[in-house]
């Protein structure tokens, strides 16, 4: 994620039967997200559930600041609107559908 001025290695997070496609930490920031070809609104809810699960069950792997992200090739209008409500950054190789937001964990 050097494009944001962050030097963060992104990887997949696996904890028992829990999986998140995007996970990375650096200093005081954590990046959590998913990857999909076509983003529908249900993945927005799924990402929020996964983040809440980590806050409750594994808070030690999080940092004080959080970036929620979904990388996709295309997104439905409903998914984009819902992502804006939750402050989820929707990004493709060519554009950003929603703005980057840094949350407090």
C-alpha positions in Angstrom: 0.0 0.0 0.0 2.8 2.4 -0.8 0.5 4.5 -2.9 -1.1 5.8 0.4 2.3 6.6 1.9 2.0 3.4 4.0 4.5 0.6 3.9 2.1 -2.3 4.7 2.4 -5.9 3.5 -1.1 -7.1 2.7 -1.9 -10.8 3.1 -4.8 -13.1 3.8 -5.9 -13.6 7.4 -6.8 -17.1 8.5 -7.9 -17.9 12.1 -9.3 -21.4 12.4 -12.4 -21.3 10.1 -12.4 -17.5 9.8 -10.9 -15.9 6.7 -10.4 -12.4 5.5 -8.9 -11.7 2.0 -7.0 -8.5 2.9 -5.2 -8.0 6.2 -2.2 -5.8 6.9 -0.8 -3.8 9.9 1.8 -1.1 10.3 2.5 1.0 13.3 -0.9 2.2 14.4 -3.0 1.3 11.3 -4.8 -1.9 10.3 -6.2 -2.6 6.8 -9.1 -5.2 6.6 -11.0 -6.1 3.5 -12.3 -8.4 0.9 -11.7 -9.1 -2.8 -14.4 -9.9 -5.3 -15.0 -9.7 -9.0 -18.5 -8.2 -8.8 -19.4 -6.4 -5.6 -23.0 -6.6 -4.4 -24.4 -5.1 -1.2 -24.3 -8.4 0.7 -20.5 -8.4 0.9 -20.6 -5.0 2.6 -22.6 -6.5 5.4 -20.3 -9.5 5.5 -17.2 -7.3 5.8 -18.8 -5.4 8.7 -19.7 -8.7 10.5 -16.1 -9.9 10.1 -14.6 -6.7 11.4 -17.0 -6.8 14.4 -16.0 -10.5 15.0 -12.3 -9.5 15.1 -13.1 -6.5 17.4 -14.8 -9.0 19.8 -12.7 -12.1 19.5 -9.2 -11.0 18.4 -8.8 -7.3 19.3 -5.0 -7.9 19.8 -4.5 -8.2 16.0 -6.1 -4.8 15.4 -4.5 -1.3 15.6 -6.0 2.0 16.8 -6.8 3.1 13.2 -8.6 1.0 10.6 -9.1 1.2 6.9 -12.0 -1.0 5.5 -11.5 -1.8 1.9 -13.0 -4.0 -0.9 -11.1 -4.5 -4.1 -13.3 -5.3 -7.0 -13.6 -5.1 -10.8 -17.1 -3.6 -10.7 -19.7 -2.6 -8.0 -23.4 -2.3 -8.1 -24.9 1.1 -7.3 -26.6 -0.3 -4.1 -23.2 -1.7 -2.9 -21.5 1.7 -3.5 -24.2 3.5 -1.5 -24.0 1.0 1.4 -20.2 1.2 1.4 -20.4 5.0 1.7 -22.7 4.6 4.8 -20.1 2.3 6.5 -17.0 4.2 5.3 -15.7 1.3 3.2 -13.2 2.2 0.5 -14.2 0.5 -2.7 -11.4 0.5 -5.2 -10.6 -1.1 -8.6 -7.4 -1.1 -10.7 -8.7 2.0 -12.4 -10.8 4.0 -10.0 -12.1 4.5 -6.5 -15.9 4.2 -6.1 -15.8 5.6 -2.5 -13.3 7.7 -0.7 -10.7 6.3 1.7 -11.7 6.8 5.3 -9.6 6.0 8.4 -11.7 4.8 11.3 -10.9 4.5 15.0 -11.1 0.9 16.2 
